[in-house]
């Protein structure tokens, strides 16, 4: 599904909603019938005045044109300009800005930042958008920078040096007790701001990062997967999990799979613009093809665009959370006690191929990894490697009878 990103933009002295989306003439024309939409050459985006009516019309247009709408950045921008946390009970007639901010989980961090930093946040978001970062990355990075700017308050962010940055990261670790994963995410966002937006080369050159733990993929055995698949009676649910395992797909790739991407002549699935905006082909299982045909034959209503669609909104993809719930229920029915999610099907796919002697270079391409080191993690969980190593306790028991 296409994504429409709404963000806060101060342009020509007025507060606006900036719209970022893949250029589509028909969608622009549709919007212009509903709202007064203008193009900003300076900011390279479409925009309209920031008010409740325009926002509601934008949501309406997105729904009717098969766009998912992401307005976290609009919330962040409004939050930054408001004087403090907003509570609906404090307002007789909540403004559009107050209502939108009050509905976000980030409202506790609302604080007035200096105008310079508000502009820096705006430039930061624009840079991310122009570099075509994914909506989730834009949302994450913007949130991380916002937390940083709230702490700075009146201190202009561009004046900090690497020593003060080290002090801030020490504060994040010792006072805020941020996890290693969150610290990495915050450092990545700050590194992008200082080196990409401000152009300060090697600003983080001597800023240490927390050591990343070596986490091995959690894998299911073939019998466990078989029990899970056999526990599912709903043909659509079975097709979703079959697709994830048979091609080693991420859950986002499963729900983004379109009918036109299933090539039964060449027995391939085309995975379009996956992680890193990378296209790839994967094999189409004969069994999976039969299951998909059976599912589509029985489906009411019939899928129009995506293989797996929301039955309440034909033409819109199935939700990631729904696919995750299908896996969780199948796992419980099959009495699989491992602490795993649907992504373990992808891990299991790679590990099982390694165990069957498939070269790791081919597995890398099937998974869509950029770096072979990412794929090499599966070498650590390959069953044959462990089976062929003698256990010292068993060897000792052969020569000396142990009591137990």
N, C-alpha and C positions, 0 to 999 in steps of 0.2 A: 504494500500500500504506500502511496505517496504521502509525504509529510509536509505540513504547512507549519512553519515556525513563526510565532508572534513574539515580538520583543519590543521593549520600551525604547522610544527614540525621541530625543529633543532636537527638533529641526526648525530653523527659522523662528526661534523663540517660542514655539508651541510644542506641547506634549502630544506625541503621536504613537500609533501602533505600526511598527515596521513589519512587513510580511516577507518571509524568505521561503521560496519554494522553487522547484524546477520549472523553468519558463514554459508556460502553456497558454497560448493565445486565447483559447476558448474559456479557460478558467478566469483569466484577467477580464475578459468581456463580461462574464457572468458576474464577477465581483463589482464591476463598474456600474452595473444596473442596480445594485443594491446600496452601494456607498460611494461617497466622493473619494475616489482612489487616485493618487498621484504618484509619479515616478521621480525619485531623487537620483540625479546623476552623480551627486557627490557621495551618497551612501550606497548607491547601486542597489536600490530596493524599492518596492512599492510601499506606500504608507497612506494612512488616513488618520484623522483626529482620534485621540484616545478618549473614548466615551463608551458608555454601556451599550447604546444602540448599535454602534459600529461593530463592537465586539460580538454581539449576538448575531448580527448579519454575517460576520466572518465565519462563525461556527456553523451557521445554517448553510452557507455556500460550501464549506469544507465537507459537510455531511453529504450534500447532494452531488458533489463531484468526486466522491470516493477518496478524500484526503483525511488522514488522521491529523489532528491539531495538537500542537505542543505549545502551551503558553506559559511554561515555567519562567522563561526569560522575561516575559511581560510582568509576571509577579515579582521577580527579583528587582526589576527596574523600578516598579512602583514602590516596593518595600524600601528601597534605598532612599527615596525622596521623602517618605513619610517621617514624622518626628519621633515615632516610637511604636511599640506594639499596639496593634489595633484590636479592639474587642467590640463585637457587635452591640453588646449591652450598653456600651458607652455612647452609642450613636443613635439618635432618634430616627434619622433617615440616612443610613449608610451610603456613602458615595460609591461610585463604581470602583474607584481605586481602593477604598477601605474594605469593601466586600471581597474583592479579589484577593487582596493580601491576607485578610482574616481567614480565608479558606485554605491557605497554604501552610505546610508544616514548617516553613522557614520563618514564620512570623516572629518567633522568639528572638531572632537575630536582627530584627529591624532596628535601625539606628540611623541618625542623620550622618552621612559622610560628607566630606568637603566636596565642593563642586568639581574640583580637579579630578578627584577619584571617581566621581560619578561619570565624568567624561571618559576616564580611562576604562571603566567597566564597559561603556558603550563601544569604545574602540576595540576592546578585547573581543567582544561578541562579534562585531563586524568582521574582524580578522579571521575568526574561526569559521564564520559562514562563508567568507570568500575563499577559504582554503578547502571548502566542501567537507568539513568534518561531519560525522554522523550526528543526528539530533541528540542521541544519548550522551555522546562525548561533549557536545556543546553544553548540554544541561549540567553534566558533572563538573566540567572545568569552570563554568560560570559560577556554580555554587561554591566551589573551592575558593575562587578568587574573591567572591563576595564575603565569605567568612574572614578572609585576610583583610579586606578593605574596612570591614566593620571594626576590627581590632584597631586599625590605624587611626580611625576617626578623622582628625584634622591634619594628619601627617600625609603629605603627597606621596603616593606609592613610588613614583619614579625617582625619588631622592634617596631611597634606601641603597646601602651598599651590601656586599656579601656578608660582612661581619654581623650587621643587624639582621640579615636574613637567617644566619645561623642561630642568633638569639631567639628569633621568632619560632624556628623549627624546634628548638630546645623547649620552648614554652608549650608548643603543641604536644610534645612527647611527655614532658614531666607534669604539666599542669592540666592540660586538656585530656591527657591519656588516650590520644588517638591511636588506633591500631596501625600496624605496619602497612597494611593495604591502603588505609586512608591517608597515611603520611606520604606514601608513594604517589597517590592520586593528587594530593595537594602540591607536592613538589613538581609533578608534571605540569600542572596548571600554571604555577608560578614561573617555571622554566619557560613555558610557552609565552607568557606575558613579557618577561624581561628580555628574552632572546629573540623571539619572533616579532612581537609587537613593538617593543622599544628598540630592538636591534642591538642590545648589549651582548656581544659575542662572549661565549664561555663564562657568563655571569655565575653559573652554577658549577663551574669547573672544580672548585675546591670545597663545595658544599657536600658533606657526606650524606649518603642515603642509608636507611635501615637495611640490614641484610635480609634478602628475600628467603623465606623458608623453602626447602625443596619438598614440594607436595606432589606425591605420586597420584596418577589418575585412579579413581575407584572403578573397579571393573566387575561385571557380572559374569558368572559362568554360563556356558551354553545351556545347561539344564535349567538354570534359574530363568534365563530369558525364555526358554521354551515353556516353562510353567506359567510365566507371566502372560505370554501371548495366548496360551490356551485358556487362560482364565477370563478372557475378554469375549463377550458375546456380540457386542455392538460392532457392526462391520466398519463403520467410520472410525471408531476408536482403534480398532485393530489395524486399519490402513495407516493411521497416523504413526503408531509405534513401529509398524513394519517399515515404513518409509525412513524413519529416523535411524533404525538399526541397519537396514540393508544397504544404505548408501553412506552411513556415517555422518549424517547431517546434524547441524545445530538445530535447535527447536525453531529459531527464527527462520532458518532456511526451509524447514518443513512447511510452516504456515505461509511463507512467501512463494511457494511453488505454484506456478500457474499451469493451467491446462495445456497451453501451447508449449510448455517446457518438457512435457512428457513425450519423448520420441520413441514410439513403439517399433518403427522401422529399423532404427539403428540401435535399439535397446539402450537408450541413454536418457539421463535426466540432465537438463541444463540448469545450473545453479547461477542465477544472475545477481550480480552486485552483492556478493556475500561480504563477510567481514573484510575490511580493507578495500571495499569496492572491487573485488576480484571475481571475475567470472570463471567457471570451471564446468567440466562435464564429469559425471559419475555414471557408473553402470546401473542399468535398470534390471532388477531381478525378474525372472519369469513369474515367480510366485507373486511378487509385489504387483506386477502388471495385472495378473488375474484378480487379485484382491481389489485393486483400484477400479477395475472395470465392474466388478460386482457391487462395490460401494456406490459408484456413480449411477449404476442401473437402478439401485434401490433408493437413492437420495431424493428427498422431497423437502424443499425445492432443489432442482438440479443446479450444480455449480455453474457459474457464468464466467468467471475470470480465474479465480484461484481453485486449486484442487480441493482444498478444505476451506469452506466458507462458513460464516456465521449464519445459522438458519434463520435468525431473526432479522438479519440485514443482508439479503442476497447481494453478491458482488463485493462484499467486504470479507477480508480474511478472518479465519478463526483466530481466537486470542491465544497468546502464549500461555497465559495462566490456565486456560481450559485444557490445553495439551498437557501441561504439567500435572493437573489433577487426574487426567486419564492415567498417566504413568503411576502416580501415587496409589490410586485405587487398585491398579493391576498388581503392583508390588505387594500391597496388603493381602489381596486375594491369594497370591501365590506364596504367602508366608516368607517373603524375602526380608530379612531383618537388617540388611545393610543400610547405613545412613547415606543414601544416594538420591539423585534426581534424574530427570529425563536425559541430562547430558551424559550420564554414564553409558547410555546406549552407543553414543559416539566413541567413548573411550573403549568400550567392549569391542566395537567394530574394528578399531585399529589393532587392539591387542590380539584378537582372534585371527586377524590376517597375518600378523607376525608369527603366531604360533603355527600357522599353516605354511610358513616358508616364503611369504611374499616379501619382496625386497622393500626395505624401508623408504627408498626413494619414490617408489610408486605410491606407497601409502601417504607420503607427504603431499603428493599431487591430488590424491583422492580427497584428503582432508582439507586441502586449500591452505596449508601452512606456508608462510613466507620463508621461515627458517627451519632447516633440518633439525636444529637443536630442540625445537618444540616437539617434533615427532619422536625424537630419541628418548623422550620420557617413557615411552611405552616399552622400551627395552628393559626397563627396571621391573616391570610387572609381568613379563612373559613367563608363563608357567614352566616351560621346558628348561629355562635357565636354572630355576630353583630345584627342579626335580633331579637333575643330573649332578647336583652337588651333594655329596654324602653328608648325613647328619652325624656330628661327632658323638652325640649321646648314644645313637643307635650303634655306631661302630664300637664304642666302649662296651656296650651291653653284649656284643658278640664274644668278647674276650673275657669279660668279668660279669658274672651274673649279678645284676643289681636288684636289690630288694625295694619293694614299694607297696 
